[in-house]
Amino acid sequence: MPETTLADVERALDRAADLETEEAVSVLRTARQDLRDLGNDADVDEGRRRELEADLEQRIREVKERDAYDSGLGAAMNPAEDDAP
C-alpha cells in the first residue's frame, strides 16, 4: 500500500471543496486520519503538517457552514434587507 504524503492530503482538501456535504465529510475524515498518521513519521515536515491540520479544521468548518446555509439556516441568519425586522 503506498504511503500517503502531505501533498496527497493537500489534494484531498482541495477536492473536498467541490464535493457534496456527505462526500466532503468522508474525504475530510480520511485526510484527518492521514495527517494523524503522518504525525508519527519522522521524515514529514512537522510545520507543514500542522499548517495542513489547521487548513483541514477550517475546511471542516466551511463544509458545516455550507451545509447549514444550504439547509436554509443561512438565509435565516442573513435575511435580505426587505425581510429584516
Order of alpha helices (4+ residues) and beta strands (2+ residues): alpha-alpha-alpha-alpha
